[in-house]
């Protein structure tokens, strides 16, 4: 698999000497937040004995720190619970280094150092209060830009997956609102370990390019530069062919895999063993890929299905007689799925009976995904899905991005 790291979130705590305890588990910075030239907002509110509300955690609202390409999300938590006040930095490290995240690197060192370096340049005095050595990795996205034949093919595949669920990862993108239709979400967005999503990168990028073209015609020099140097035909073509599977890994999952959450220890570990990203990605998407097994099924001829089920599900009774009962039940169930649809049959059936019949068809070689789409998108060849290129390399012109800030932060690698 040709994986890449996209969005990364890092937490950098304030040095303990600049903090004070407010309760058994609470902390806040010494002095007023305005001393840091930042505004305050309440995140969590709790009631005290007299019934009034008091801020439980305070933060400076998100702002965007500019880079040469795109912004870095920045928030300052100055009154906290169970941890020291800290800065939150969040961005697509691929975008801040190369202007796009259509493809990228699996090594997050350059991107993270770029993010920290830009922050330090923007707030040099404030950075002096922070303990960079104790920075923590909070979450990151491991992305697989699967390649198809075209944007049209990518959109059909996305729509095929729209009606599929994989165990505990049910498709949560039930909205038909145009802005949300392109992305399919699996797993709770509030999950402590993270879920994954699937979408067509070309749909997303083409909106950006269209906006840049409009601004370029109006004389915007920056937009014209981006069209000529960043969103090249090669980048756009790769994007249009991409169905992206993006797995979010949160701190809880990092700990579950016995990986360090200290930023510098984690970066050192991943530099020496980048297989951890594939392990995390595989763990997150294993149900998804298991559902893909058997998608070569293209049985549209009912006679062929009937023969297949009798071949696979005919049994021998304890008395030695040949029994086709299981095959006949499976065939009748298949016909119901084809006529009424997977979810309607599921809704109107006994749970155990339904599960038993689905298992019988899967035992015969059908995939659950195929059965769930039996009455949907029948003009989309399943073979096309099997032709997805999970190992498509980055374009030949791709060069792993570098950062100007390595020497500034290399001391923390030694300390780790």
C-alpha positions as CSV (number, residue, x, y, z in Angstrom):
1,X,0.0,0.0,0.0
2,X,1.2,3.5,-0.8
3,X,0.2,5.3,2.4
4,X,0.7,9.0,3.4
5,X,0.4,11.1,6.5
6,X,-2.0,14.0,6.1
7,X,-3.5,15.8,9.1
8,X,-1.5,15.9,12.4
9,X,-2.5,17.4,15.8
10,X,0.2,18.2,18.4
11,X,-0.2,19.5,21.9
12,X,2.7,21.6,23.4
13,X,2.4,22.2,27.2
14,X,3.3,25.4,29.0
15,X,6.3,24.9,31.3
16,X,5.1,23.9,34.8
17,X,6.8,26.9,36.5
18,X,4.3,29.2,34.6
19,X,1.2,27.2,35.8
20,X,-0.7,26.9,39.1
21,X,-3.2,24.4,40.4
22,X,-6.8,25.4,40.6
23,X,-8.2,22.1,42.0
24,X,-7.1,18.5,42.6
25,X,-6.8,18.0,38.9
26,X,-7.1,21.5,37.4
27,X,-4.5,23.9,36.2
28,X,-4.2,27.4,34.7
29,X,-1.5,29.8,33.6
30,X,-0.1,32.3,36.1
31,X,-1.4,35.8,35.4
32,X,-4.1,36.9,32.9
33,X,-4.5,35.3,29.5
34,X,-4.4,38.8,28.0
35,X,-0.7,38.9,29.1
36,X,-0.3,36.5,26.2
37,X,-2.3,38.7,23.8
38,X,-5.0,36.1,23.5
39,X,-8.7,36.1,24.2
40,X,-10.6,33.7,26.4
41,X,-13.6,31.4,25.8
42,X,-15.3,28.8,27.9
43,X,-15.3,25.2,26.6
44,X,-16.7,23.2,29.5
45,X,-19.0,24.8,32.1
46,X,-20.0,23.4,35.5
47,X,-22.4,24.5,38.2
48,X,-21.2,25.3,41.7
49,X,-23.2,24.9,44.9
50,X,-25.1,28.2,44.5
51,X,-26.3,27.1,41.0
52,X,-24.1,29.5,39.0
53,X,-22.1,28.4,36.0
54,X,-18.3,28.8,36.1
55,X,-15.8,28.0,33.3
56,X,-14.2,24.6,33.8
57,X,-11.8,24.8,30.9
58,X,-10.9,28.0,29.0
59,X,-9.3,28.3,25.7
60,X,-8.3,30.9,23.1
61,X,-10.5,30.3,20.0
62,X,-8.9,28.6,17.0
63,X,-7.1,30.9,14.6
64,X,-5.1,30.1,11.5
65,X,-1.4,30.8,11.3
66,X,-0.3,31.5,7.7
67,X,2.3,29.6,5.9
68,X,3.6,29.7,2.3
69,X,0.7,27.5,1.2
70,X,-2.1,27.0,3.7
71,X,-3.0,27.8,7.4
72,X,-2.1,26.0,10.6
73,X,-4.9,25.7,13.2
74,X,-3.8,27.1,16.6
75,X,-5.6,27.1,19.9
76,X,-4.3,27.9,23.4
77,X,-5.9,26.0,26.3
78,X,-5.0,28.2,29.3
79,X,-7.3,26.7,32.0
80,X,-7.4,22.9,31.9
81,X,-8.3,19.7,33.7
82,X,-6.1,16.7,34.2
83,X,-3.2,18.2,32.2
84,X,-1.2,21.4,32.0
85,X,-2.3,24.4,29.9
86,X,-1.1,23.8,26.4
87,X,-1.1,24.9,22.8
88,X,-2.9,22.8,20.2
89,X,-1.5,22.8,16.6
90,X,-3.5,21.1,13.9
91,X,-2.9,21.1,10.1
92,X,-2.4,19.0,7.0
93,X,1.4,18.7,7.0
94,X,1.3,17.7,3.4
95,X,-0.4,21.0,2.5
96,X,1.9,23.3,4.5
97,X,5.0,21.7,2.8
98,X,3.9,21.3,-0.8
99,X,0.6,23.2,-1.2
100,X,-1.6,20.1,-1.7
101,X,-2.3,16.8,0.0
102,X,-3.1,14.8,-3.2
103,X,-0.1,12.6,-2.5
104,X,2.7,12.9,0.1
105,X,5.1,11.3,2.4
106,X,4.8,8.6,5.1
107,X,7.4,10.3,7.3
108,X,5.8,13.0,9.4
109,X,9.1,14.6,10.7
110,X,9.4,17.4,8.1
111,X,5.8,18.3,8.4
112,X,5.6,18.4,12.2
113,X,8.8,20.5,12.4
114,X,7.5,22.9,9.8
115,X,4.3,23.3,11.9
116,X,6.2,23.9,15.1
117,X,8.7,26.2,13.4
118,X,6.0,28.4,11.8
119,X,4.3,28.7,15.2
120,X,7.6,29.7,16.9
121,X,8.3,32.3,14.2
122,X,4.8,33.7,14.7
123,X,4.9,33.8,18.5
124,X,8.6,33.9,19.5
125,X,8.0,35.4,22.9
126,X,5.0,33.2,23.8
127,X,7.0,30.1,22.6
128,X,9.5,30.8,25.4
129,X,6.8,29.8,27.9
130,X,6.3,26.4,26.3
131,X,7.9,23.0,27.1
132,X,8.6,21.7,23.5
133,X,10.5,18.7,25.0
134,X,7.2,17.4,26.4
135,X,5.1,17.9,23.3
136,X,2.5,15.1,22.7
137,X,1.2,13.6,19.5
138,X,-2.6,13.8,19.8
139,X,-4.0,12.5,16.5
140,X,-3.1,12.0,12.9
141,X,-4.6,10.6,9.7
142,X,-3.1,7.8,7.7
143,X,-4.4,8.0,4.1
144,X,-4.5,5.6,1.2
145,X,-5.0,7.3,-2.1
146,X,-6.4,4.3,-4.1
147,X,-6.2,4.9,-7.8
148,X,-9.0,4.2,-10.3
149,X,-9.4,4.8,-14.0
150,X,-11.1,8.2,-13.9
151,X,-13.1,10.6,-11.8
152,X,-16.3,9.1,-13.1
153,X,-15.2,5.6,-12.0
154,X,-14.1,7.0,-8.6
155,X,-17.6,8.5,-8.0
156,X,-19.3,5.3,-9.0
157,X,-17.2,3.3,-6.5
158,X,-17.9,5.8,-3.8
159,X,-21.6,5.5,-4.4
160,X,-21.3,1.7,-4.4
161,X,-19.8,1.9,-0.9
162,X,-22.5,4.3,0.3
163,X,-24.8,1.4,0.9
164,X,-22.4,-0.9,2.7
165,X,-21.6,-1.2,6.4
166,X,-18.9,-3.2,8.0
167,X,-19.8,-4.5,11.4
168,X,-19.4,-1.7,13.9
169,X,-18.4,0.7,11.2
170,X,-21.7,1.8,9.8
171,X,-21.9,4.5,7.1
172,X,-22.8,7.6,9.0
173,X,-23.1,9.9,5.9
174,X,-26.9,9.7,5.7
175,X,-27.2,13.3,4.5
176,X,-27.9,14.1,0.9
177,X,-26.7,17.7,1.3
178,X,-24.4,18.5,-1.6
179,X,-21.5,19.7,0.6
180,X,-21.4,16.4,2.6
181,X,-22.4,13.9,-0.1
182,X,-18.8,13.2,-1.3
183,X,-17.6,11.8,2.0
184,X,-18.6,8.5,3.6
185,X,-17.9,8.2,7.4
186,X,-17.4,5.0,9.3
187,X,-17.1,5.0,13.0
188,X,-18.2,7.6,15.5
189,X,-16.7,11.1,14.9
190,X,-16.4,11.4,18.7
191,X,-14.6,8.0,19.1
192,X,-11.6,8.0,21.4
193,X,-9.7,5.9,19.0
194,X,-10.9,7.4,15.7
195,X,-12.8,6.1,12.7
196,X,-12.2,6.2,8.9
197,X,-13.7,7.9,5.9
198,X,-13.8,7.4,2.2
199,X,-14.2,10.1,-0.5
200,X,-13.3,11.1,-4.0
201,X,-10.3,13.5,-3.8
202,X,-11.0,14.8,-7.3
203,X,-14.5,16.1,-6.3
204,X,-12.9,18.1,-3.5
205,X,-9.9,19.4,-5.4
206,X,-11.8,20.4,-8.5
207,X,-13.8,22.9,-6.4
208,X,-10.5,24.4,-5.2
209,X,-9.1,24.6,-8.7
210,X,-12.3,26.1,-10.1
211,X,-12.2,28.9,-7.4
212,X,-8.5,29.6,-8.2
213,X,-9.2,29.8,-11.9
214,X,-11.9,32.4,-11.2
215,X,-9.6,34.4,-9.0
216,X,-6.7,34.1,-11.5
217,X,-8.9,35.6,-14.3
218,X,-9.6,38.5,-12.0
219,X,-5.9,39.1,-11.8
220,X,-4.9,37.3,-8.5
221,X,-1.2,36.7,-8.7
222,X,-1.2,34.1,-5.9
223,X,-4.0,32.0,-7.5
224,X,-2.2,32.1,-10.8
225,X,1.0,30.9,-9.1
226,X,-0.8,28.0,-7.4
227,X,-2.4,26.9,-10.7
228,X,1.0,26.9,-12.5
229,X,3.2,25.5,-9.8
230,X,1.0,23.5,-7.3
231,X,-2.1,22.2,-9.0
232,X,-0.4,21.0,-12.1
233,X,-2.1,18.7,-14.6
234,X,-0.2,15.8,-13.0
235,X,-1.6,16.6,-9.6
236,X,-5.1,17.1,-10.9
237,X,-5.1,13.8,-12.9
238,X,-3.8,11.9,-9.8
239,X,-6.5,13.5,-7.7
240,X,-9.3,12.7,-10.2
241,X,-8.4,9.0,-10.1
242,X,-8.2,8.9,-6.3
243,X,-10.7,7.2,-4.0
244,X,-9.2,8.1,-0.6
245,X,-9.5,5.9,2.5
246,X,-8.5,8.0,5.4
247,X,-8.1,6.5,8.9
248,X,-7.9,8.7,11.9
249,X,-5.6,7.5,14.7
250,X,-6.2,9.2,18.1
251,X,-4.1,9.1,21.3
252,X,-6.0,6.3,22.9
253,X,-5.2,4.0,19.9
254,X,-1.5,5.1,19.9
255,X,-1.3,4.0,23.5
256,X,-3.2,0.7,22.8
257,X,-0.4,-0.2,20.3
258,X,2.2,0.5,23.0
259,X,3.6,3.4,21.0
260,X,5.0,6.5,22.7
261,X,2.8,9.6,22.8
262,X,5.7,12.0,23.5
263,X,6.2,13.7,20.1
264,X,9.9,13.3,19.8
265,X,9.9,9.6,20.9
266,X,7.1,8.9,18.5
267,X,8.9,10.7,15.6
268,X,12.1,8.7,16.3
269,X,10.1,5.5,16.5
270,X,8.3,6.0,13.2
271,X,11.5,7.0,11.5
272,X,13.0,3.6,12.4
273,X,9.8,1.6,11.9
274,X,7.3,3.0,9.4
275,X,5.4,-0.2,9.4
276,X,3.5,1.1,12.4
277,X,1.4,3.2,10.0
278,X,0.3,0.2,8.0
279,X,-0.4,-1.7,11.2
280,X,-2.6,1.1,12.5
281,X,-4.3,1.6,9.1
282,X,-4.9,-2.1,8.7
283,X,-6.4,-2.4,12.2
284,X,-8.7,0.5,11.5
285,X,-9.9,-0.7,8.1
286,X,-9.8,-4.5,8.5
287,X,-13.6,-4.9,8.4
288,X,-13.7,-2.7,5.3
289,X,-11.2,-4.9,3.4
290,X,-12.8,-8.1,4.5
291,X,-16.0,-6.9,3.0
292,X,-14.2,-6.4,-0.3
293,X,-13.4,-10.1,-0.5
294,X,-15.5,-11.8,-3.1
295,X,-16.6,-8.6,-4.9
296,X,-15.8,-10.4,-8.2
297,X,-19.3,-11.9,-7.9
298,X,-21.2,-10.7,-11.0
299,X,-24.0,-13.3,-11.0
300,X,-26.9,-11.6,-12.6
301,X,-28.3,-14.8,-14.1
302,X,-30.6,-16.4,-11.6
303,X,-30.1,-19.9,-13.1
304,X,-26.3,-19.4,-12.6
305,X,-27.0,-18.4,-8.9
306,X,-29.3,-21.4,-8.4
307,X,-26.6,-23.8,-9.7
308,X,-23.9,-22.1,-7.7
309,X,-25.9,-22.4,-4.4
310,X,-26.7,-26.0,-5.0
311,X,-23.0,-26.8,-5.7
312,X,-21.8,-25.0,-2.6
313,X,-24.6,-25.7,-0.1
314,X,-25.9,-29.2,-0.8
315,X,-25.3,-31.3,2.2
316,X,-25.3,-35.0,3.2
317,X,-27.7,-35.9,6.1
318,X,-26.7,-38.3,9.0
319,X,-28.6,-41.0,7.2
320,X,-26.5,-40.5,4.0
321,X,-29.2,-38.7,1.9
322,X,-28.4,-35.7,-0.3
323,X,-30.2,-32.6,1.0
324,X,-30.7,-29.4,-1.0
325,X,-32.8,-27.7,1.6
326,X,-30.1,-25.2,2.6
327,X,-29.4,-24.3,-1.0
328,X,-33.1,-23.8,-1.7
329,X,-33.5,-21.5,1.3
330,X,-30.4,-19.5,0.3
331,X,-31.8,-19.1,-3.2
332,X,-35.2,-17.9,-2.0
333,X,-33.4,-15.5,0.3
334,X,-31.2,-14.2,-2.5
335,X,-34.3,-13.6,-4.6
336,X,-35.8,-11.6,-1.7
337,X,-32.7,-9.4,-1.5
338,X,-32.8,-8.8,-5.2
339,X,-36.4,-7.9,-5.2
340,X,-36.7,-5.8,-2.0
341,X,-33.2,-4.8,-1.1
342,X,-30.9,-5.8,1.7
343,X,-32.0,-3.3,4.3
344,X,-35.7,-3.8,3.7
345,X,-35.4,-7.6,4.1
346,X,-33.3,-7.0,7.2
347,X,-36.0,-4.7,8.6
348,X,-38.8,-7.2,8.1
349,X,-37.0,-10.4,9.1
350,X,-36.2,-12.2,12.3
351,X,-32.6,-11.2,13.3
352,X,-31.2,-14.6,13.7
353,X,-32.9,-16.0,10.5
354,X,-31.6,-13.0,8.5
355,X,-28.0,-13.4,9.8
356,X,-28.1,-17.2,9.1
357,X,-29.3,-16.6,5.5
358,X,-26.6,-13.9,4.9
359,X,-24.0,-16.3,6.3
360,X,-25.2,-19.1,3.9
361,X,-24.8,-16.8,0.9
362,X,-21.4,-15.6,2.1
363,X,-20.3,-19.3,2.6
364,X,-21.3,-19.8,-1.0
365,X,-18.9,-17.1,-2.2
366,X,-20.9,-13.9,-2.2
367,X,-19.5,-10.9,-0.3
368,X,-21.7,-9.0,2.1
369,X,-21.0,-5.8,0.2
370,X,-22.3,-7.4,-3.0
371,X,-25.5,-8.5,-1.2
372,X,-26.0,-5.0,0.3
373,X,-25.8,-3.5,-3.2
374,X,-27.8,-6.2,-5.0
375,X,-30.6,-3.7,-6.0
376,X,-28.3,-0.7,-6.2
377,X,-25.9,0.4,-8.9
378,X,-26.3,-2.8,-10.9
379,X,-24.7,-1.1,-13.9
380,X,-21.4,-0.8,-12.0
381,X,-19.2,-3.8,-12.8
382,X,-17.9,-5.3,-9.6
383,X,-14.7,-6.2,-11.5
384,X,-14.0,-2.5,-11.8
385,X,-13.8,-2.4,-8.0
386,X,-11.3,-5.3,-8.0
387,X,-9.2,-3.2,-10.4
388,X,-8.5,-0.6,-7.8
389,X,-4.8,0.0,-7.5
390,X,-3.9,-0.1,-3.8
391,X,-0.2,0.2,-4.5
392,X,-0.1,3.0,-7.0
393,X,3.2,4.9,-6.5
394,X,3.4,8.7,-6.2
395,X,4.0,10.5,-9.5
396,X,7.6,10.3,-10.7
397,X,8.1,14.0,-10.1
398,X,7.3,13.7,-6.4
399,X,10.2,14.6,-4.1
400,X,9.8,14.1,-0.3
401,X,9.4,17.6,1.1
402,X,12.0,19.0,3.5
403,X,11.8,21.6,6.3
404,X,14.0,24.6,7.1
405,X,13.5,24.0,10.9
406,X,15.3,20.7,11.5
407,X,18.4,22.2,13.1
408,X,16.1,24.3,15.4
409,X,14.4,21.3,16.9
410,X,17.0,18.5,16.5
411,X,18.0,18.9,20.2
412,X,14.7,17.3,21.2
413,X,15.4,14.2,19.3
414,X,18.6,13.7,21.3
415,X,16.6,14.2,24.5
416,X,14.1,11.7,23.5
